[in-house]
Amino acid sequence: MSTNYSSFIPYSIISGVFAALSSVFAKLFSDERTALFHTHIASYLNMEPEKISLMFTRLTCFVLIFGCNSVMWTSFTKALNMAPSSIQVSIVNGAVNLGTSAILGSLIFNEPLTLRWWIGASFILTGTILLSHSQKKREEKDKKD
């Protein structure tokens, strides 16, 4: 029976995206911009922005935090079960989470993506990849012995 180890990658990507989405909904739950967004949507739909509907919007964000976390952990666990090494899942998940968080933060919250941020993200990903290669070499060495 042959195992296709690349089948863990889609689950790792899904896990990273939903981890980032969970963070976005957590910020929207407590951020003042949610009230502004709610007012904009209410005026677009010709509704009166009321405190009850704003609470409903915040409650929706709160529920989506748990929904996204559930999907994230489910797909992360499936990826771990399919992958030859947990570090590979962590690299893909971390890279996707980092990238998606950066894009969503910039689009939704107008957070700047400075050169310093890109350098820091590159160091994090490079370090994770180096750890992965050292673990792979150690495993190959153990198999030879």
C-alpha positions in Angstrom: 0.0 0.0 0.0 1.6 3.3 -1.1 1.0 6.5 0.8 0.7 9.8 -1.1 2.4 12.2 1.3 1.5 15.3 -0.7 -2.1 14.8 0.2 -1.5 16.6 3.5 -0.8 19.9 1.8 -4.4 20.9 1.0 -5.4 20.2 4.7 -2.4 22.3 5.9 -3.4 25.2 3.6 -7.0 25.0 4.8 -5.8 25.0 8.4 -3.6 28.1 7.8 -6.4 30.0 6.1 -8.9 29.3 8.9 -6.4 30.1 11.6 -6.0 33.6 10.0 -9.8 34.0 9.6 -10.3 33.1 13.3 -7.9 36.0 14.2 -9.7 38.4 11.9 -13.1 37.5 13.5 -11.6 37.9 16.9 -10.3 41.4 16.0 -13.7 42.3 14.4 -15.5 41.1 17.6 -13.7 43.6 19.7 -12.7 46.3 17.3 -14.4 49.7 16.9 -14.4 49.3 13.1 -17.1 46.6 13.5 -19.5 49.4 14.5 -18.5 51.4 11.5 -18.8 48.4 9.2 -22.2 47.6 10.7 -23.4 51.2 10.2 -22.3 51.1 6.6 -24.1 47.8 5.9 -27.2 49.0 7.7 -27.4 52.2 5.6 -26.8 50.1 2.4 -29.7 47.9 3.3 -31.8 50.9 4.4 -32.0 49.7 8.0 -31.6 51.7 11.1 -28.3 50.9 12.9 -29.5 49.8 16.3 -27.5 48.5 19.3 -29.3 45.1 19.1 -28.3 44.5 15.6 -24.7 45.6 16.4 -24.7 43.1 19.2 -25.9 40.5 16.7 -23.1 41.4 14.4 -20.5 41.0 17.2 -22.2 37.7 18.3 -21.9 36.5 14.7 -18.1 37.3 14.8 -17.8 35.5 18.2 -19.5 32.4 16.8 -17.3 32.5 13.7 -14.2 32.5 15.8 -15.1 29.1 17.2 -16.3 27.9 13.8 -13.0 28.8 12.1 -11.0 27.3 15.0 -13.0 24.0 14.6 -12.3 23.8 10.9 -8.6 24.8 11.5 -8.0 22.1 14.1 -9.9 19.4 12.2 -7.9 20.1 9.0 -4.6 20.4 10.9 -5.2 17.1 12.6 -6.0 15.4 9.2 -2.8 16.9 7.8 -0.8 15.6 10.7 -2.2 12.1 10.2 -1.3 12.2 6.5 2.1 13.8 6.6 5.4 11.9 7.1 6.5 14.5 9.6 4.7 17.1 11.7 7.3 19.8 10.9 6.2 19.7 7.2 2.6 20.4 8.3 3.8 23.2 10.5 5.8 24.8 7.8 2.9 24.9 5.3 0.4 25.9 8.0 2.6 28.6 9.3 3.5 30.1 5.9 -0.2 30.2 4.8 -1.3 31.6 8.2 1.3 34.3 8.1 0.6 35.2 4.5 -3.2 35.2 4.8 -3.0 37.2 8.1 -0.8 39.8 6.3 -3.2 40.1 3.3 -6.4 40.2 5.4 -4.8 42.6 7.9 -3.9 44.9 5.1 -7.2 44.7 3.3 -9.6 44.8 6.2 -7.7 46.8 8.9 -5.4 48.8 6.7 -2.4 47.5 8.6 0.9 48.4 6.8 3.1 45.7 5.5 6.5 47.3 6.0 9.9 46.1 4.9 10.6 45.2 8.5 7.5 43.0 8.5 8.6 41.1 5.4 12.1 40.6 6.7 10.8 39.2 10.0 8.4 36.9 8.2 11.2 35.7 6.0 13.4 34.9 9.0 10.6 33.0 10.6 9.9 30.9 7.5 13.6 30.4 6.8 14.2 29.2 10.4 11.3 26.8 10.2 12.5 25.4 6.9 16.1 24.9 8.3 14.6 23.0 11.2 12.7 20.8 8.9 15.9 20.0 6.9 17.9 19.2 10.0 15.1 16.9 11.2 15.0 15.1 7.9 18.8 14.6 7.9 18.6 13.3 11.4 15.9 10.8 10.4 17.9 9.6 7.4 20.9 9.2 9.6 18.9 7.1 12.1 17.6 4.9 9.3 21.2 4.2 8.2 22.4 3.2 11.7 
